[in-house]
Amino acid sequence: MHTSHLRLVAVDGAQVAPAPRRPRGWNVRREREIRLAIIKEHLGHVEHSLNRLKTLTDELEASLGISLGDCSPWPRRDALTGPSDASA
């Protein structure tokens, strides 16, 4: 006999508590959608903060009359390959 879940029963065999079930179908999808929405919301806040810092940096460079160039330690999102080999 194969059961998909265990049940809590008394000595006489009466079920004591409802069988726990894992969320299935639309419940799982809903939980994933909620997680994705939370992640996207936080990414939006981070992106807004980075854009604001970039604006402040540009304003400071303009007021000082200097240009530091792009000092980003991370590659662009659309960059698929690493830097080219200049020794060739």
Protein Blocks (a to p, Z undefined) as FASTA:
>chain_A
ZZfbdcdddfkopafbdcddddehjlmmmmmmmmmmmmmmmmmmmmmmmmmmmmmmmmmm
mmnopaebjabfbdcfklmbdcddfkZZ
